[in-house]
Structures are given as C-alpha cells and as structure tokens.
Amino acid sequence: MDEQRDRAAELRLSGLDLPQLHALHALLTERSVTGAAARLGRSQPTLSSSLARLRRHFGDELLTRSGNHYALTRFAEQLRPLTTVAVAAVERVFGAEAEFDPAQTRREFTVVSSDHGISVVGGPLVARVAREAPGARIRFIPVTPESISRKEEFYHTVDGVFMPHGYLDLPRNIDLYTDRWVCVVAAGNSRVGERLTMADLHELPWVATFHDPLGRAPAWRQMELLGVSPRVCAVAESFLALPQLVRHGEAIALLQERVAALVASGPEFRIMECPFEAVPLVEAFWWHPLHDDDPGHTWLRRCMSELTL
C-alpha cells in the first residue's frame, strides 16, 4: 500500500519542476499573470502557459476574474501560504554551504523585523556584514500575524526574528538591547500639561501599531490592566510613522525611547514620561533550533552578539 501511495505521488509530481513552483508562488502572490511575469522577469506568455499547466495539475482554476482583477479560488487561498514556505525552504536548501567563508559567501539572510528593530539594529548589522561578507545580503521582511503565530514551520524558512520578549515562544534568542517606553504628543496639544496623567491616557485619542491583541506591546497591556481603555483613532503598521499621526492633533502615541529620539525630537513634538512605570522593552534576535549547527547562521549570530547598541 505504501509503495502504491509513493508511486501515485511520483506520478502526480511528474512534469513539475522548480520553475513551476516559483511560477505558482508568484501567481498566487501577485494574483495576476502580468504581475507574476514582472516579479519573475519572465514573459507573460510563459506565465500564461505555466498557469494553464498548474490548472491541469491541480484540477482547479486557481485565479478567476472578478470585475477588473483576478481573485484566488478557495483552493488557491489554501495553497498560497504553503507555496511561501516551500519556496523559502527550497532556497535555503540550495543556498546552504557545507563550509562558510564570510569573505566568499553570496548568501542571503532573512530577518523578520518591525521598523523599530530595523531602525536600531539594522544599520550596525548591515555595516558589520558589509565589512566581513561583502557578497552577502540581509533581507528584512515585515512582521506579519504569521510571524508571531507560533507556527513552527514558519521559523524554518527565515533566519530569525527581531522581536521583544513577550511575543514569541522560540527556545533560542540573543538579547540585543533594552529600551524604555515614552509617550509622544504634538507640541501644540493644549490638552496636555507639563506632565501626563492617567486621566490623560483615558481621555486622549490614541494612535497604535496593532491589529489584534497579539500585536500589543506589553506596556500597552500593562496600561489596560491599570484600568485604561485607550480610544484608538488610527492604526499604522509602522512605529516610525506614529509621530506624524499625532503631529497635527490631540492624539497620543506610545513609542520606544530610541525611536522617539530618531523621529520625534523636533520642535513639533513633546516626548513625555509615561504616568505609570512601564515595563522596559528587551529586544532580542530569535531563531529556531534547526539553525543551530548552520555555520553561516552561527556567524550571523556572532555578529549580532558583538554589536554595540
């Protein structure tokens, strides 16, 4: 029975190859033949042919026209995250090096990070890598619900994640730096006195960086436990953008002190102490144990542990 099942799988996969996997991933990501062709640097007729072949293989349309654009079928929606994992896994397999020489490597390291992590760690890390491994590259990808979902397969496909303690459940990490939380308001916000009060936190509108409770900072959750129910008027997927969202009005933002010093130190803003003792943020680099014995990953971890931040 096992032999028959294996033979059936072989027949099902026959005729498919790595370019087809990349085509499938591009088509499901871009949701169009034109976008997929541009993404892969191939011609539209080539991608149209790939789509037809993939439709025959799966017995599903994958992309269907909906008005002026294409939409994924239900089956394609299920496939899309699987193709992301598959492409990343294949690239990691064929990009692996038995012996790692920083001076000779052409490896691309992938790190998940918010703009907060990039703004503090990114510059020093890139400078270190450029000095020691001029042919290497670091690709920073944004934090997504998947990256904090604790699904183990995801962490197989990336080298690691810049994330504060309190979000991930990975067994490996290097602490990088500690930061304090501060509040930022517009300089002309007349509703705020010389000091912020707990009443201000209740009454002022807030700008935030989360979609759901999983994305909330521990300091935000701490504020809620103290009885504050923030009235959120705007949400942005960027810590660096928060000061611009409070600059013209009465809103308030909770921001890391290092980031506030970068983007809210001008005369348009006031950086203020939180009226409660906010739990400090400890930023770390997290990775899956699968990467422990990878010589390139070991070198990357050493670079991070030696950064002065």
DAPE-V13806 format. One record per helix or strand. SS is the DSSP state (hx for helix, st for strand). FROM is the first residue (numbers start at 1). LEN is the number of residues. Records with the same first field share a line. If there is no record, write none. Layout:
SS=FROM-LEN ; FROM-LEN
//
This chain:
hx=2-12 ; 18-13 ; 33-8 ; 44-15 ; 74-22 ; 115-18 ; 145-4 ; 152-5 ; 198-6 ; 213-3 ; 218-8 ; 242-5 ; 257-7 ; 289-3 ; 295-11
st=63-4 ; 69-4 ; 108-5 ; 137-5 ; 160-5 ; 172-8 ; 181-6 ; 205-4 ; 231-5 ; 252-5 ; 269-5 ; 281-7
//
